[in-house]
Amino acid sequence: MRSALDIVSAVEPCFDILSLISGRFDSSREKPARCWKCLMRKR
């Protein structure tokens, strides 16, 4: 899984990050896959 720093470093040059939240995909699996939910605004 990517870290929050990985996400910020990749998008920050072009976007302002308004929200970055760790989450999980909706799944019937015992351990659902993790994800990042990111709300951004173009610079």
N, CA, C and O atoms as a Tinker XYZ file with bonds, in Angstrom:
   172  protein
     1  N      0.844000   -1.187000    0.000000    73     2
     2  CA     0.000000    0.000000    0.000000    64     1     3
     3  C      0.882000    1.240000    0.000000    63     2     4     5
     4  O      1.928000    1.273000    0.649000    81     3
     5  N      0.463000    2.227000   -0.711000    73     3     6
     6  CA     1.178000    3.505000   -0.751000    64     5     7
     7  C      0.949000    4.274000    0.544000    63     6     8     9
     8  O     -0.106000    4.157000    1.167000    81     7
     9  N      1.922000    5.044000    0.934000    73     7    10
    10  CA     1.779000    5.876000    2.135000    64     9    11
    11  C      1.122000    7.208000    1.754000    63    10    12    13
    12  O      1.045000    7.566000    0.579000    81    11
    13  N      0.657000    7.920000    2.762000    73    11    14
    14  CA     0.087000    9.248000    2.524000    64    13    15
    15  C      1.144000   10.155000    1.885000    63    14    16    17
    16  O      0.821000   10.962000    1.013000    81    15
    17  N      2.379000   10.029000    2.306000    73    15    18
    18  CA     3.461000   10.833000    1.739000    64    17    19
    19  C      3.644000   10.525000    0.251000    63    18    20    21
    20  O      3.893000   11.437000   -0.537000    81    19
    21  N      3.524000    9.257000   -0.143000    73    19    22
    22  CA     3.605000    8.883000   -1.561000    64    21    23
    23  C      2.525000    9.601000   -2.375000    63    22    24    25
    24  O      2.798000   10.137000   -3.450000    81    23
    25  N      1.301000    9.604000   -1.852000    73    23    26
    26  CA     0.176000   10.234000   -2.546000    64    25    27
    27  C      0.403000   11.741000   -2.661000    63    26    28    29
    28  O      0.272000   12.317000   -3.741000    81    27
    29  N      0.740000   12.365000   -1.546000    73    27    30
    30  CA     0.954000   13.820000   -1.523000    64    29    31
    31  C      2.084000   14.211000   -2.478000    63    30    32    33
    32  O      1.939000   15.157000   -3.252000    81    31
    33  N      3.193000   13.500000   -2.430000    73    31    34
    34  CA     4.341000   13.820000   -3.288000    64    33    35
    35  C      3.993000   13.713000   -4.773000    63    34    36    37
    36  O      4.479000   14.497000   -5.589000    81    35
    37  N      3.155000   12.744000   -5.115000    73    35    38
    38  CA     2.805000   12.533000   -6.520000    64    37    39
    39  C      1.864000   13.595000   -7.072000    63    38    40    41
    40  O      2.000000   13.978000   -8.234000    81    39
    41  N      0.914000   14.085000   -6.276000    73    39    42
    42  CA    -0.120000   14.974000   -6.814000    64    41    43
    43  C      0.043000   16.442000   -6.430000    63    42    44    45
    44  O     -0.535000   17.317000   -7.075000    81    43
    45  N      0.813000   16.717000   -5.402000    73    43    46
    46  CA     0.920000   18.083000   -4.878000    64    45    47
    47  C      1.412000   19.108000   -5.912000    63    46    48    49
    48  O      0.971000   20.256000   -5.852000    81    47
    49  N      2.290000   18.763000   -6.846000    73    47    50
    50  CA     2.700000   19.780000   -7.824000    64    49    51
    51  C      1.548000   20.325000   -8.684000    63    50    52    53
    52  O      1.607000   21.469000   -9.135000    81    51
    53  N      0.520000   19.528000   -8.910000    73    51    54
    54  CA    -0.578000   19.935000   -9.791000    64    53    55
    55  C     -1.896000   20.183000   -9.061000    63    54    56    57
    56  O     -2.788000   20.833000   -9.606000    81    55
    57  N     -2.031000   19.678000   -7.843000    73    55    58
    58  CA    -3.300000   19.748000   -7.126000    64    57    59
    59  C     -3.120000   20.183000   -5.678000    63    58    60    61
    60  O     -2.107000   19.871000   -5.052000    81    59
    61  N     -4.100000   20.903000   -5.150000    73    59    62
    62  CA    -4.202000   21.170000   -3.720000    64    61    63
    63  C     -5.008000   20.033000   -3.123000    63    62    64    65
    64  O     -6.104000   19.740000   -3.601000    81    63
    65  N     -4.494000   19.392000   -2.097000    73    63    66
    66  CA    -5.218000   18.296000   -1.459000    64    65    67
    67  C     -6.152000   18.890000   -0.408000    63    66    68    69
    68  O     -5.708000   19.549000    0.533000    81    67
    69  N     -7.437000   18.650000   -0.580000    73    67    70
    70  CA    -8.445000   19.149000    0.349000    64    69    71
    71  C     -8.741000   18.127000    1.441000    63    70    72    73
    72  O     -9.080000   18.488000    2.568000    81    71
    73  N     -8.608000   16.841000    1.093000    73    71    74
    74  CA    -8.896000   15.769000    2.047000    64    73    75
    75  C     -8.174000   14.506000    1.594000    63    74    76    77
    76  O     -8.165000   14.188000    0.405000    81    75
    77  N     -7.571000   13.788000    2.533000    73    75    78
    78  CA    -6.913000   12.516000    2.246000    64    77    79
    79  C     -7.230000   11.568000    3.393000    63    78    80    81
    80  O     -6.784000   11.767000    4.523000    81    79
    81  N     -8.011000   10.528000    3.082000    73    79    82
    82  CA    -8.518000    9.623000    4.118000    64    81    83
    83  C     -8.207000    8.183000    3.726000    63    82    84    85
    84  O     -8.419000    7.788000    2.580000    81    83
    85  N     -7.709000    7.406000    4.668000    73    83    86
    86  CA    -7.493000    5.979000    4.464000    64    85    87
    87  C     -8.825000    5.257000    4.618000    63    86    88    89
    88  O     -9.607000    5.565000    5.517000    81    87
    89  N     -9.078000    4.290000    3.730000    73    87    90
    90  CA   -10.339000    3.559000    3.806000    64    89    91
    91  C    -10.175000    2.132000    3.326000    63    90    92    93
    92  O     -9.063000    1.657000    3.094000    81    91
    93  N    -11.301000    1.463000    3.183000    73    91    94
    94  CA   -11.321000    0.092000    2.673000    64    93    95
    95  C    -12.414000   -0.018000    1.619000    63    94    96    97
    96  O    -13.463000    0.617000    1.728000    81    95
    97  N    -12.154000   -0.838000    0.588000    73    95    98
    98  CA   -13.177000   -1.088000   -0.419000    64    97    99
    99  C    -14.297000   -1.911000    0.190000    63    98   100   101
   100  O    -14.056000   -2.763000    1.044000    81    99
   101  N    -15.514000   -1.659000   -0.246000    73    99   102
   102  CA   -16.658000   -2.438000    0.209000    64   101   103
   103  C    -16.529000   -3.838000   -0.391000    63   102   104   105
   104  O    -16.493000   -3.991000   -1.612000    81   103
   105  N    -16.460000   -4.848000    0.460000    73   103   106
   106  CA   -16.236000   -6.205000   -0.016000    64   105   107
   107  C    -16.759000   -7.207000    1.002000    63   106   108   109
   108  O    -16.888000   -6.902000    2.188000    81   107
   109  N    -17.057000   -8.405000    0.520000    73   107   110
   110  CA   -17.486000   -9.463000    1.423000    64   109   111
   111  C    -16.295000  -10.277000    1.929000    63   110   112   113
   112  O    -16.479000  -11.236000    2.679000    81   111
   113  N    -15.090000   -9.912000    1.533000    73   111   114
   114  CA   -13.881000  -10.601000    1.998000    64   113   115
   115  C    -13.641000  -10.326000    3.480000    63   114   116   117
   116  O    -14.087000   -9.316000    4.024000    81   115
   117  N    -12.937000  -11.238000    4.108000    73   115   118
   118  CA   -12.620000  -11.076000    5.527000    64   117   119
   119  C    -11.765000   -9.829000    5.758000    63   118   120   121
   120  O    -11.976000   -9.098000    6.725000    81   119
   121  N    -10.798000   -9.591000    4.867000    73   119   122
   122  CA    -9.929000   -8.407000    4.955000    64   121   123
   123  C    -10.051000   -7.628000    3.641000    63   122   124   125
   124  O     -9.298000   -7.897000    2.705000    81   123
   125  N    -10.980000   -6.672000    3.549000    73   123   126
   126  CA   -11.132000   -5.895000    2.308000    64   125   127
   127  C     -9.856000   -5.107000    1.971000    63   126   128   129
   128  O     -9.106000   -4.708000    2.862000    81   127
   129  N     -9.632000   -4.896000    0.691000    73   127   130
   130  CA    -8.466000   -4.137000    0.241000    64   129   131
   131  C     -8.543000   -2.704000    0.747000    63   130   132   133
   132  O     -9.620000   -2.112000    0.813000    81   131
   133  N     -7.392000   -2.158000    1.102000    73   131   134
   134  CA    -7.321000   -0.777000    1.586000    64   133   135
   135  C     -7.215000    0.178000    0.399000    63   134   136   137
   136  O     -6.806000   -0.220000   -0.692000    81   135
   137  N     -7.583000    1.435000    0.617000    73   135   138
   138  CA    -7.514000    2.441000   -0.438000    64   137   139
   139  C     -7.323000    3.815000    0.193000    63   138   140   141
   140  O     -7.451000    3.985000    1.405000    81   139
   141  N     -7.016000    4.779000   -0.650000    73   139   142
   142  CA    -6.975000    6.180000   -0.246000    64   141   143
   143  C     -8.135000    6.894000   -0.918000    63   142   144   145
   144  O     -8.388000    6.698000   -2.107000    81   143
   145  N     -8.838000    7.723000   -0.157000    73   143   146
   146  CA    -9.883000    8.588000   -0.710000    64   145   147
   147  C     -9.313000    9.998000   -0.670000    63   146   148   149
   148  O     -9.014000   10.531000    0.399000    81   147
   149  N     -9.168000   10.590000   -1.840000    73   147   150
   150  CA    -8.492000   11.878000   -1.934000    64   149   151
   151  C     -9.367000   12.872000   -2.691000    63   150   152   153
   152  O     -9.811000   12.602000   -3.807000    81   151
   153  N     -9.606000   14.012000   -2.075000    73   151   154
   154  CA   -10.324000   15.106000   -2.718000    64   153   155
   155  C     -9.311000   16.190000   -3.020000    63   154   156   157
   156  O     -8.628000   16.685000   -2.123000    81   155
   157  N     -9.217000   16.559000   -4.300000    73   155   158
   158  CA    -8.206000   17.508000   -4.745000    64   157   159
   159  C     -8.826000   18.628000   -5.578000    63   158   160   161
   160  O     -9.912000   18.482000   -6.138000    81   159
   161  N     -8.115000   19.736000   -5.644000    73   159   162
   162  CA    -8.506000   20.864000   -6.493000    64   161   163
   163  C     -7.300000   21.204000   -7.367000    63   162   164   165
   164  O     -6.174000   21.311000   -6.883000    81   163
   165  N     -7.560000   21.371000   -8.663000    73   163   166
   166  CA    -6.479000   21.716000   -9.588000    64   165   167
   167  C     -5.904000   23.071000   -9.213000    63   166   168   169
   168  O     -6.638000   24.005000   -8.892000    81   167
   169  N     -4.589000   23.163000   -9.257000    73   167   170
   170  CA    -3.900000   24.443000   -8.946000    64   169   171
   171  C     -4.073000   25.426000  -10.087000    63   170   172
   172  O     -3.572000   26.548000  -10.016000    81   171
